[in-house]
């Protein structure tokens, strides 16, 4: 289960990825949800992830999504 701060971070990250991937936030959410990245990585690792910089997060999540077969 995630709290308000985790949800706020996820929304922020989705918008960052949407800009980087040139997709709508809804499309990014669908990708993260479908691949399990949201519930299996972003929420559980919030304590570590929220301390990292924007560029690092974008690169990290992009690589993770590509490993799961997503073409960015």
C-alpha positions in Angstrom: 0.0 0.0 0.0 1.3 3.5 -0.8 0.7 6.7 1.1 0.2 10.2 -0.2 3.9 11.0 -0.4 4.5 7.8 -2.5 1.6 8.7 -4.8 2.8 12.3 -5.2 6.3 11.0 -6.2 4.8 8.5 -8.6 2.8 11.3 -10.3 5.9 13.5 -10.5 7.9 10.6 -12.0 5.1 9.8 -14.5 5.2 13.4 -15.7 9.0 13.4 -16.0 8.9 10.2 -18.0 6.1 11.5 -20.2 8.2 14.5 -21.1 11.3 12.3 -21.7 9.5 9.6 -23.6 7.3 12.1 -25.5 4.2 10.3 -24.5 1.1 11.3 -22.6 1.2 10.7 -18.8 -1.7 8.2 -19.2 0.4 6.2 -21.7 3.4 6.2 -19.3 1.1 5.1 -16.4 -0.2 2.3 -18.5 3.3 1.1 -19.3 4.5 1.3 -15.7 1.3 -0.5 -14.5 1.4 -3.2 -17.2 5.1 -4.0 -16.6 4.7 -4.0 -12.8 7.3 -1.2 -12.5 4.9 1.0 -10.5 3.8 -1.5 -7.9 6.9 -3.7 -8.0 9.6 -1.0 -8.0 8.6 2.6 -7.7 6.3 2.3 -4.7 8.4 -0.3 -2.8 11.6 1.6 -3.4 10.3 5.0 -2.7 12.6 5.7 0.2 15.6 5.3 -2.0 14.2 6.6 -5.3 12.9 9.9 -4.0 16.5 10.9 -3.0 17.8 10.5 -6.5 18.0 13.2 -9.2 15.5 13.6 -12.1 17.9 12.6 -14.8 19.1 9.5 -13.0 15.5 8.4 -12.3 14.5 8.9 -16.0 17.5 6.8 -17.1 16.9 4.1 -14.5 13.2 3.7 -15.2 13.8 3.8 -19.0 16.4 1.0 -18.8 14.1 -1.0 -16.5 11.2 -0.6 -18.9 13.3 -1.6 -21.9 14.5 -4.7 -20.1 10.9 -5.6 -19.7 10.4 -5.3 -23.5 9.0 -1.8 -23.8 10.1 0.2 -26.8 10.6 3.8 -25.8 
